[in-house]
Amino acid sequence: METTNFNSPHIKSATYDDITHSLYVRFTNGDYYVYYDVIPMDYVGFLSTEDHSQFVKDRLEMKYDKRRLH
């Protein structure tokens, strides 16, 4: 698993597990979520987008189950 840090007002970092296809997203407000069964193409899209927060809202929130970790 590799963690990517972001220079974003809302997202601090993300870690993708390419075995379980789980995407862990840590927000700057302290929220920490895991999104399940994220396809690799969506993870690459998340990394390459200019607006990571909008990608979370428009793609991840709409398409994948999630759970708050802490």
Sequence and secondary structure as in RCSB ss.txt:
>XXXX:A:sequence
METTNFNSPHIKSATYDDITHSLYVRFTNGDYYVYYDVIPMDYVGFLSTEDHSQFVKDRLEMKYDKRRLH
>XXXX:A:secstr
 EEEE   SSEEEEEEETTTTEEEEEETTS EEEESS  HHHHHHHHH S HHHHIIIIIHHHS EEE  
